[in-house]
Amino acid sequence: MSSAEFRAHGRQVVDWIADYLETIETRPVRAQVAPGDIAAQLPGHPPEQPEPFAAVLADLDRIVLPGITHWQHPRHFAYFPANSSGPAILGELLSAGLGVQGMLWITSPACTELETVVVDWLAELMDLPARFRSAGAGGGVIQDSASSANLVALLAALQRASAGAVTAGGIQRRHTVYVSSQTHSSMEKAARIAGVGADNVRVVGVDPVTQAMDPTHLRRLIEADVEAGALPTMVCATVGTTATTAIDPVGEIGPVCREFGIWLHVDAAYAGVAAICSELRWINDGVAGYADSYCTDPHKWLLTNFDCTAFWVADRAELTGALSVLPEYLRNQASESGTVLDYRDWQVPLGRRFRALKLWAVIRWYGAAGLRSHIRGHVGLAQEFASWVAADPRFEIVTPHPLSLVCFRPLWTELPVDAANQATMSLLEELNASGELFLTHCSMNGVVALRLAIGAPSTEHRHVEQAWRAIQAALPPT
Ligand SMILES: *Cc1c(COP(=O)(O)O)cnc(C)c1O
């Protein structure tokens, strides 16, 4: 592709994206296709001869778009949001344009140094403790996902608990990891990958109302494991659980970890960025006092398209001790001088994208003030939605909803629990099949509830109103 062709098609692509986002509201939120529909329209073999870029764009419209679930749609309320924004998309494009492979400082100094500065900025915006900043023994890095952050946190915890023995000898003792029943599944996956084993993941009970981890039960499980000769290695506390945004009491979990010398990782994938707003900073209570590592996803709620997980550690030596391997071909003076960070030692893969560009573009474009109003807007809409649900006697709110997720359900007063759950699931499918909105569900104490997660940058008051009217209208008349 010549420079002239690149300019022409580049403009077309930017226009295509702008048109897409301008008209997104006219599309059904959830893709309306059956399994295999998209693949059946694609050629079975790659082209032998070059094709014009216009042909790709034409097929994008004709074949790909019908199979897209529109995450940026203002009535996408499913899962957690996957924010995108103009500055993030442009930052992503610049990253692709530079085509940098940022594995070492020397392979592109700005890729490393901009990343260090931007994650320090984010730590400051969220008021995370000073020991997570790069000026001291700790520091932050951008990972591809919270799942990866949870894995590398566990690897660092194993490094600490074994005094470095795992790096050479592998797992020698029975290490145990503590999660709650609400912890994200990536933590069990991490335990499997790390060789800890799913059977050594202890599931701590939660408060039946708040769904937050019970620190008394945590202590009992740890004591029993110590008694049985295991080595309690990591506790994963969650700030904003995936099902209901429950907030584990880090301030009570922390002292237990400290007493037993256990690594405390805090997974705040979705909710953490809310701490940019001072009135929401309480979500991180206890983090400053006790957390050894912490992660949050700007790619969920902070206007930065996937992938962008910010991960911090208090002592980076424990992390790099677990992950640094130095083959001859990567040796260089800068690394050996000890004056630079090589982020390849902070993650599983060697290679890394220049992800800091998009986060930098986002923070500069919106400013701290813009980021705060983005978060506040969604929290405000969710609180208003919750007030409508609470005011309708046919529904109930099932968990606390301090952020932008509301879990609620139709009461189905005349139905037993199983039938009520089935009725809720049918209602959900009917709503989602309409294409008008997209919700997901969760199950707590055996009861199925609907989740409405507000977080698309384009979501306005009227979209939440439309969603509520659609939900009300889908209930059978009483
Ligand atoms: C979404 C989520 C994850 C996984 O996030 P990815 O970045 O998609 O891997 C992990 N933990 C929690 C609490 C989450 O909500």
The ligand as an SDF file (V2000), in Angstrom:
LIG
                    3D

 15 15  0  0  0  0  0  0  0  0999 V2000
  -13.9470   -8.2080   34.0510 C   0  0  0  0  0  0  0  0  0  0  0  0
  -13.2310   -8.7190   35.2310 C   0  0  0  0  0  0  0  0  0  0  0  0
  -12.0270   -9.4220   35.1070 C   0  0  0  0  0  0  0  0  0  0  0  0
  -11.4750   -9.8400   33.7840 C   0  0  0  0  0  0  0  0  0  0  0  0
  -11.0900   -8.7130   33.0840 O   0  0  0  0  0  0  0  0  0  0  0  0
  -10.2680   -8.8410   31.7420 P   0  0  0  0  0  0  0  0  0  0  0  0
   -9.4820   -7.5880   31.7370 O   0  0  0  0  0  0  0  0  0  0  0  0
  -11.2850   -8.9260   30.6550 O   0  0  0  0  0  0  0  0  0  0  0  0
   -9.4200  -10.0620   31.8240 O   0  0  0  0  0  0  0  0  0  0  0  0
  -11.3410   -9.7570   36.2460 C   0  0  0  0  0  0  0  0  0  0  0  0
  -11.8210   -9.4390   37.4590 N   0  0  0  0  0  0  0  0  0  0  0  0
  -12.9880   -8.7830   37.6250 C   0  0  0  0  0  0  0  0  0  0  0  0
  -13.4600   -8.4420   39.0030 C   0  0  0  0  0  0  0  0  0  0  0  0
  -13.7250   -8.4020   36.5130 C   0  0  0  0  0  0  0  0  0  0  0  0
  -14.9000   -7.7750   36.6710 O   0  0  0  0  0  0  0  0  0  0  0  0
  1  2  1  0
  2  3  1  0
  2 14  2  0
  3  4  1  0
  3 10  2  0
  4  5  1  0
  5  6  1  0
  6  7  2  0
  6  8  1  0
  6  9  1  0
 10 11  1  0
 11 12  2  0
 12 13  1  0
 12 14  1  0
 14 15  1  0
M  END
$$$$
